[in-house]
């Protein structure tokens, strides 16, 4: 076979394997159930974990019963010994589960980025593993409590702090902290008392530290690797979130939505599927809220915007501060009470722009859920204008809102005017559905104001930091290497100059030394690298600002020459506004089956993808597969759940929450 044919065959096989792996990540196996929407890979993982736990506990129990039956001991002692052995096995299996427990909640984890599973998808794995781990640890403690109760020395054993061997009291404290986190994380509690869940979850520090004191350094090292990676991520996020970010514009739109535009360095990379966490000191020092990025990276190098719907006390206070400052500005007065001190963490999400990998897109949103799709639309339009790589040719937007005033959110798209060169390459259809109004407000004599109030500028001293999320890979690798080497060196020095010198043999003491060395490795050598990273970013920002001023001067000169050459006649350029592409229907809801079928017929035989707001996800999932599978000759696969995006050779289904966009 000629070499070219061999390469072609290899490339085809490689694409087929890649397509198969993506379909396993995206194909929904379970839709309704305690786990939510579960893909094939996730289902396999759940089954493997359950099989491992059942097999391990069954094997250890059978072996323990067989061993005890061969020993001539009293029945009470035999039951106590059996409970101790089974409890020990529950604890060891729980430690094994802890190896994976902290990995999904490392928001900027290198591992998650390598396998392209964004943080918002990985949190579900943390939830599943958390329930399993705490169930095992609870059974572990329950076995020992029953065993000690049979002997009659329950209190003595629970308060015992051994020097050699397992210290019971730290284990009791660790289990109590874990149970508090577990109970408050249950869905009914978390839904009604989210702040209680959030604050009690900070007990993970108590849980981990006292676990190390309970089992000692050797046993604790089983799960120490994942905890160390989480510590690396948490320290880096802490450093990034300290910066007080400049707010280029803070404004209230007529529909009640707040728009914030943050200053960012040009080196900070993100895409239209990203989201950030925002904290406002004037509202709370502890609350961080996630919001989808509503701007595209193509909109500008120095800013990033988000849209916030006013729901709840936090957003109400935020809107109140902005409106107060706007009122003071109109009256010519200034007051520090209206100041906004904002901190930003992120961006997070998929690093690959999957919305650019399909020729046909359907975007389904409800209300403020349009935010990430505004970024997608702006990104596609700008890329076509600038001649950059962009596959989408047909885009259908199905947008359902309660009131017509919410339609003004469409004006948040940076590209409000679409030139003829773009409209020739992109067929954009925006179908808006106003559910709680039977006709246009003008028919009832109501004149709405679609213009947002002038934004306010807040100078806090710096731009967003690029230390987390899609930051510099070189500095991230240096940070990981320095912290790891620092931990190894600190632990070696502690063994030589402290443990051996002072004859430290207590398990709990060795566990404490191990934990302190982990923290020291992250804070000291890791902190030094982060400081150098921060200074490097600051130097780059200063150079970029100087380059930007020079480029802006040249751009103004070129624009002036172009205007003079054209005679300032902009009317000659043919095009259409984005609002003109919107069709509004009143008093009805979108019929997904009919809309999808019509779109499928129009683009039959071409690749496509669907993205849906999480509020619309259930309805979308019910109709996607039967509609697309009814179109003969098309390669289709409806997907639900999972963390990776399907390849362009298949039809996919994606979900997007009101705070972030998730492609699956």
Long-range contacts (C-beta under 8 A, 24 or more apart in sequence): 15-647, 15-649, 18-647, 19-646, 19-647, 19-649, 19-650, 22-644, 22-645, 22-646, 22-647, 22-650, 23-637, 23-639, 23-646, 23-650, 25-639, 25-642, 25-643, 25-644, 25-646, 25-664, 26-637, 26-639, 26-640, 26-641, 26-642, 26-644, 26-645, 26-646, 26-652, 26-653, 26-664, 27-637, 27-638, 27-639, 28-621, 28-638, 28-639, 28-640, 28-641, 31-621, 31-640, 35-124, 35-128, 36-124, 36-641, 37-617, 37-621, 37-640, 37-641, 38-641, 39-639, 39-640, 39-641, 39-642, 39-664, 41-642, 42-125, 42-641, 42-642, 46-128, 49-97, 49-132, 52-93, 53-93, 53-132, 53-136, 56-89, 56-93, 57-86, 57-89, 57-90, 57-93, 60-85, 60-86, 60-89, 61-86, 61-89, 64-89, 76-150, 79-147, 79-150, 80-147, 80-150, 80-151, 83-143, 83-144, 83-146, 83-147, 83-150, 84-143, 84-144, 84-147, 86-143, 87-139, 87-140, 87-141, 87-142, 87-143, 87-144, 87-147, 88-140, 90-136, 90-137, 90-139, 90-140, 90-143, 91-136, 91-137, 91-140, 91-215, 93-136, 94-133, 94-136, 94-137, 94-140, 95-215, 95-219, 95-222, 95-223, 96-222, 96-223, 97-129, 97-132, 97-133, 97-136, 98-133, 98-222, 98-223, 98-226, 98-227, 99-222, 99-223, 99-225, 99-226, 100-125, 100-129, 100-226, 101-126, 101-129, 101-130, 101-133, 101-223, 101-226, 102-126, 102-226, 102-227, 102-229, 102-230, 103-226, 103-229, 103-230, 104-129, 105-230, 106-229, 106-230, 106-232, 106-233, 106-234, 107-233, 107-237, 107-345, 107-346, 107-348, 107-468, 107-469, 108-233, 108-236, 108-237, 108-348, 108-468, 108-469, 108-471, 108-476, 109-229, 109-233, 110-476, 110-480, 111-229, 113-351, 115-643, 115-644, 116-350, 116-351, 116-352, 116-643, 116-644, 116-645, 117-643, 117-644, 118-348, 118-349, 118-350, 118-643, 118-662, 119-348, 119-349, 120-275, 120-290, 120-348, 120-349, 120-657, 120-660, 120-662, 121-642, 121-643, 121-662, 121-664, 122-643, 127-185, 130-181, 130-182, 130-185, 131-182, 134-178, 134-179, 134-181, 134-182, 137-175, 137-178, 138-175, 138-179, 138-182, 141-171, 141-172, 141-175, 144-168, 161-508, 162-507, 162-508, 163-505, 163-506, 163-507, 163-508, 164-505, 164-506, 164-507, 165-507, 166-214, 166-215, 166-216, 166-507, 167-213, 167-214, 167-507, 167-508, 168-214, 170-210, 170-211, 170-213, 170-214, 170-508, 171-210, 171-211, 171-214, 171-215, 173-206, 173-210, 174-206, 174-207, 174-208, 174-209, 174-210, 174-211, 174-213, 174-214, 177-203, 177-204, 177-206, 177-207, 177-210, 178-203, 178-207, 181-207, 195-287, 198-286, 199-286, 208-515, 209-512, 209-515, 212-511, 212-512, 212-514, 212-515, 213-508, 213-511, 213-512, 214-508, 214-511, 215-507, 215-511, 216-507, 216-508, 216-510, 216-511, 217-507, 217-510, 217-511, 217-513, 217-514, 218-510, 220-511, 220-514, 220-515, 221-514, 224-514, 224-518, 227-518, 228-483, 228-484, 228-487, 228-518, 228-521, 228-522, 231-518, 231-519, 231-522, 232-479, 232-480, 232-483, 232-522, 232-526, 235-522, 235-523, 235-526, 235-527, 235-530, 236-467, 236-468, 236-479, 236-530, 237-345, 237-468, 239-465, 239-467, 239-527, 239-530, 239-534, 240-345, 240-465, 240-467, 240-468, 241-277, 241-279, 241-288, 241-343, 241-344, 241-345, 242-343, 243-343, 243-344, 243-462, 243-463, 243-464, 243-465, 244-341, 244-342, 244-343, 244-460, 244-461, 244-462, 245-342, 245-343, 245-344, 245-460, 245-462, 245-463, 245-464, 246-458, 246-459, 246-460, 246-461, 246-462, 246-463, 247-340, 247-342, 247-456, 247-457, 247-458, 247-460, 248-303, 248-455, 248-457, 249-305, 249-455, 249-456, 249-457, 250-322, 250-325, 250-340, 250-455, 250-456, 250-457, 250-458, 251-322, 251-326, 251-452, 251-453, 251-454, 251-455, 251-456, 252-319, 252-322, 252-323, 252-326, 252-452, 252-453, 253-408, 253-409, 253-412, 253-452, 254-405, 254-408, 254-448, 254-449, 254-450, 254-451, 254-452, 255-403, 255-405, 255-406, 255-407, 255-408, 255-409, 256-309, 256-310, 256-319, 257-307, 257-308, 257-309, 257-310, 257-368, 257-406, 257-409, 258-307, 258-308, 258-309, 258-310, 258-315, 258-318, 258-319, 258-322, 259-294, 259-305, 259-306, 259-307, 259-308, 259-412, 259-452, 259-455, 260-305, 260-306, 260-308, 260-342, 261-295, 261-303, 261-304, 261-305, 261-455, 262-303, 262-304, 262-305, 262-306, 262-342, 262-344, 262-463, 262-464, 263-302, 263-303, 263-462, 263-463, 263-464, 264-302, 264-303, 264-304, 264-463, 264-464, 265-302, 265-463, 265-464, 265-465, 265-466, 265-537, 265-540, 265-541, 265-544, 266-301, 266-302, 266-541, 266-544, 266-548, 267-466, 267-472, 267-537, 267-540, 267-541, 267-544, 268-304, 268-347, 268-464, 268-465, 268-466, 268-470, 268-471, 269-297, 269-351, 269-466, 269-470, 269-471, 270-297, 270-304, 270-347, 270-349, 270-469, 270-470, 271-297, 271-349, 271-350, 271-351, 271-352, 271-353, 271-379, 272-296, 272-297, 272-353, 272-355, 272-372, 272-375, 272-376, 272-378, 272-379, 272-661, 273-349, 273-350, 273-353, 273-354, 273-355, 273-372, 273-375, 273-376, 273-660, 273-661, 273-662, 273-663, 274-346, 274-347, 274-348, 274-349, 274-350, 274-469, 274-470, 274-660, 275-346, 275-347, 275-348, 275-349, 275-372, 275-659, 275-660, 275-661, 276-304, 276-306, 276-344, 276-345, 276-346, 276-347, 276-348, 277-344, 277-345, 277-346, 277-348, 278-306, 278-342, 278-343, 278-344, 278-345, 279-342, 279-343, 279-344, 279-345, 280-318, 280-340, 280-341, 280-342, 281-341, 281-342, 281-343, 282-317, 282-321, 282-339, 282-340, 282-341, 283-314, 283-317, 283-318, 284-314, 287-314, 288-345, 289-314, 289-659, 290-659, 290-660, 291-371, 291-659, 291-660, 292-371, 292-372, 292-375, 292-656, 292-657, 292-658, 292-659, 292-660, 292-661, 293-347, 293-371, 293-372, 293-375, 294-371, 294-372, 294-374, 294-375, 294-412, 295-374, 295-375, 295-378, 295-414, 296-375, 296-376, 296-378, 296-379, 296-382, 296-414, 297-379, 298-378, 298-379, 298-382, 298-383, 298-386, 298-414, 299-378, 299-382, 299-414, 300-414, 301-544, 301-548, 302-463, 302-548, 304-347, 304-464, 305-412, 306-371, 307-368, 307-371, 307-374, 307-409, 307-412, 308-368, 309-367, 309-368, 309-658, 322-456, 323-453, 325-456, 326-453, 326-454, 326-456, 329-454, 329-456, 339-458, 340-458, 341-458, 341-460, 342-458, 342-460, 344-464, 344-465, 345-468, 346-468, 346-469, 347-469, 347-470, 348-468, 348-469, 348-660, 349-469, 349-660, 349-661, 349-662, 350-645, 350-662, 350-663, 351-470, 352-645, 353-379, 354-609, 354-645, 354-654, 354-663, 355-379, 355-380, 355-392, 355-609, 355-611, 355-663, 356-380, 356-383, 356-389, 356-390, 356-391, 356-392, 357-391, 357-609, 357-645, 357-647, 357-648, 358-391, 358-392, 358-607, 358-608, 358-609, 358-648, 358-652, 359-391, 359-392, 359-393, 359-394, 359-603, 359-606, 359-607, 359-608, 359-648, 360-392, 360-393, 360-394, 360-395, 360-599, 360-603, 360-606, 360-607, 360-608, 360-609, 361-392, 361-394, 361-395, 361-396, 361-608, 361-609, 361-610, 361-611, 362-395, 362-396, 362-397, 362-398, 362-595, 362-596, 362-599, 362-608, 362-609, 362-610, 362-611, 363-395, 363-396, 363-397, 363-398, 363-399, 363-610, 363-611, 363-612, 364-398, 364-399, 364-590, 364-592, 364-610, 364-611, 364-612, 364-613, 364-616, 364-620, 365-397, 365-398, 365-399, 365-400, 365-612, 365-613, 365-616, 365-656, 366-399, 366-400, 366-401, 366-613, 366-615, 366-616, 367-400, 367-401, 367-402, 367-406, 367-613, 367-615, 367-658, 368-409, 368-658, 369-613, 369-614, 369-615, 369-616, 369-656, 369-657, 369-658, 370-397, 370-399, 370-409, 370-410, 370-613, 371-409, 371-658, 372-656, 372-660, 372-661, 373-397, 373-611, 373-656, 373-661, 374-409, 374-410, 374-412, 374-413, 375-661, 376-611, 376-661, 377-413, 377-415, 377-428, 377-578, 378-413, 378-414, 378-415, 380-426, 381-413, 381-415, 381-418, 381-422, 381-426, 382-414, 382-415, 384-421, 384-422, 384-425, 384-426, 385-415, 385-419, 385-421, 385-422, 391-648, 392-426, 393-425, 393-426, 393-427, 394-426, 394-427, 394-429, 394-599, 394-602, 394-603, 394-606, 394-608, 395-426, 395-427, 395-428, 395-429, 396-429, 396-431, 396-595, 396-599, 397-428, 397-429, 397-430, 397-431, 398-431, 398-433, 398-590, 398-592, 398-595, 398-616, 399-430, 399-431, 399-432, 399-433, 400-432, 400-433, 400-435, 400-589, 400-590, 400-616, 401-432, 401-433, 401-434, 401-435, 402-434, 402-435, 402-436, 403-434, 403-436, 403-437, 404-434, 404-437, 404-440, 404-441, 404-448, 404-584, 404-586, 405-448, 405-450, 407-432, 407-434, 407-582, 407-584, 408-450, 408-452, 410-578, 410-579, 410-582, 411-450, 411-452, 411-579, 413-578, 415-578, 416-577, 416-578, 416-579, 417-575, 417-576, 417-577, 417-578, 418-575, 418-576, 418-577, 418-578, 418-581, 419-573, 419-574, 419-575, 420-573, 420-574, 420-575, 422-575, 423-575, 423-576, 428-578, 428-581, 429-581, 429-583, 430-578, 430-581, 430-582, 430-583, 431-582, 431-583, 431-585, 431-590, 431-595, 432-582, 432-583, 432-584, 432-585, 433-584, 433-585, 433-588, 433-589, 433-590, 434-584, 434-585, 434-586, 434-587, 435-587, 435-588, 435-589, 437-586, 437-587, 438-586, 438-587, 439-586, 439-587, 440-584, 440-586, 463-541, 465-534, 465-537, 466-537, 467-530, 467-533, 467-534, 467-537, 472-533, 472-537, 475-529, 475-532, 475-533, 475-536, 478-529, 478-533, 479-526, 479-529, 479-530, 479-533, 482-525, 482-526, 482-528, 482-529, 483-521, 483-522, 483-525, 483-526, 483-529, 484-521, 485-521, 485-525, 486-520, 486-521, 486-522, 486-524, 486-525, 486-526, 487-517, 487-518, 487-520, 487-521, 487-522, 488-521, 489-521, 490-517, 490-520, 490-521, 490-524, 491-517, 592-619, 592-620, 592-622, 592-623, 593-623, 593-626, 593-627, 596-623, 596-624, 596-627, 596-628, 597-627, 597-630, 600-627, 600-628, 600-631, 600-634, 601-631, 604-631, 604-633, 604-634, 605-633, 605-634, 607-635, 607-648, 607-649, 607-650, 607-651, 608-651, 609-646, 609-651, 609-652, 609-653, 609-654, 609-663, 610-651, 610-652, 610-653, 610-654, 611-654, 611-655, 611-656, 611-661, 611-663, 612-653, 612-654, 612-655, 612-656, 613-655, 613-656, 613-657, 613-658, 614-655, 614-656, 614-657, 614-658, 615-658, 617-655, 620-653, 621-653, 624-653, 639-664, 640-664
